[in-house]
């Protein structure tokens, strides 16, 4: 394992290239250790050089829906009736604190994404 700091985009590409063969490594192996270190270095570099702009709560919900292939019907258990889900997704109703907690607990959407001021 020959790991070095990521100082530029070329280093970043090289780190991603090295990450590919060890990404699915079995826990407890040297390859898994290397994967964890590479992921940490990549995240630190990207956070510093490519900061993400906070999305609004609806974008965060829609992103999670896309990731998990959820439909608006699937959100009813977290938000309420189909009408309420529609209002939230169409930005006609703001999330209540109850909805925020349920979306966080049920879909693991970070609080920071759900509590962004509108």
C-alpha positions, 0 to 999 in steps of 0.5 A: 500500500503506497498512499500519498496525499491528494494535492491536485486533480491528477492525484484524485484521478489516480486515487479513484483508479486505485480505489476501484480494485479495493472498493469491495474488499472484505472487512478486516483485510489490508485492502479494506484498510486501504479502501477506507484510507483512500475514501477518507482522502478523496472525501477530504480533497473533494470537500475542500476543492468541490464543496457542495451547495446545500440543496433545498429540502424538496430536492433532498427528498426527490434525490432520496426517492430517485436513489431508492426508487420511491414513489410519492405513495411511499412518502405517505408514511413519513409526510401524511396523505397523498395530498400533503405529499403532493403539496410538499413535493410541489413546494406548496407546503413546508415540512413540519418538524414531525415530517423532518424527523420521520423523513430523517428516521425512515429514509436517513435524509440528513437533518441538515438537508431537510432543515435548510431555510426556504 
